[in-house]
Amino acid sequence: MGRFLVDVPADDVRKLDEIAKREGKSRAAVLREAVSNYLEVCGKEGFEKYFGLWERHGSTVDGLEYERNLREEWPDVGDMTPPKMKHKAA
């Protein structure tokens, strides 16, 4: 296991200590877990990075339902008339 020295703002140290106490862990264990989670998220590529994005940010909206609602606003293709041509092709 590697070690490193890092300067952390006092307010963040206080918050880390609160989390550690609440979870019954050491500050180092909380930091190891945070670094591991951060690296897991940053290591994802492509679509994996975005799966569950809304949920991770607290949204309770179903993405598929949202998309379907948006598409209901679109006119039906059968209701559309083609545009009239200004000039006939030669």
Secondary structure, DSSP 8 states (H G I E B T S, - for coil): ---------HHHHHHHHHHHHHHT--HHHHHHHHHHHHHHHHH--GGGGTTTHHHHTT----HHHHHHHHHHTS--GGG------SS---
